[in-house]
Amino acid sequence: MNTNNVTYLNPGTVILIGIPGLEHVQFWIGFPFFTVCLVALLGNIILLIIIPAERSLHQPMYIFLAVLAATDIGLCAAIAPKMLAIFWFRAYSMAFDACLAQLFFIHTLQCMESGILLAMAFDRYIAICDPLRHTSILTPSILGRMIVVVVIGAVVLVGLLPILIKRLHHFWSIQIAHSYCEHMAVVKLAADDVQVNKICGLFVGFSILGFDMVFIIISYALIFQAVFRLKQKEARLKAFNTCTAHIFVFLEFYILAFFSFFSHRFGHVVPSTHILLSTIYLLLPPALNPIVYGVKNMVIRKRVAQIFFLDHAHQ
């Protein structure tokens, strides 16, 4: 409980202080984050150019990868401008409604990314465990429905969070100890009863991230079971090779996600460490995803080489 008796009634603005304890070096911290965002934007834009243009990539895995790339671009656009404005130009203030909008878009895109990773795991499960029916099961209409379900589920569930925050009227402070508007960082400022907000935040986290993670693990348990049944070593290695990129992306996303999720609610992590890690969790996967999938796919590698080298040689 805050001992300060002064409260703010329906504040119109909030103050994002960035990384508490590291304000004196935030200007320099902004440069590596800017570099990561630049890599993420460039890599994902290239994927969105290559995948529609290359007919051999018009497969479920790469359609999902294109949606993941669009989601990653959205995440960078939702976080980076304000965060870098705080670090470089000391633009700390933000309209309260704009803060809630940023909160909504960041968490919605996070949940969409998790849902797309589950869809990609399902695609790998069908491709390895039932390859003869892969194209008949994952038809274009089914792919479209899966993507729509992921988007609607994320929008509806995450939409509850800012709606519940809007019912709060009294706040102990308008200073958010973060570089972007995160749900629990905003909720902790409230002087009103926030039990419903906390329960809803946990429900959204577990019903989307937890549900997706459990079914991704089940999918890969079944995939590994099927792979180990293959008699030929070459066939086993080929099957594993089709999954390595997705497994890497899955691990980086969920390990960072759950560390950020639980440390903010139950842990005693130094605030500056938590904020740095939670920001890395949001910005690093968008930068790594196109690199991981690009390195693993020969068609994407060749097209990237054409874009950067052949076109330059012709000039």
Secondary structure, DSSP 4 states (H G I P E B T S, - for coil): -------EES-SEEEE--STT-GGGHHHHHHHHHHHHHHHHHHHHHHHHHHHH-GGG-SHHHHHHHHHHHHHHHHHHHHHHHHHHHHHH---EEEHHHHHHHHHHHHHHHHHHHHHHHHHHHHHHHHHHSGGGHHHHS-HHHHHHHHHHHHHHHHHHHHHHHHHHHT--EES-SEESSSS--HHHHHTTBSS--HHHHHHHHHHIIIIIIHHHHHHHHHHHHHHHHHHH-S-HHHHHHHHHTTHHHHHHHHHHHHHHHHHHHHHHT----HHHHHHHHHHHHHHHHHHHHHHHHHH-HHHHHHHHIIIIIHHHH-
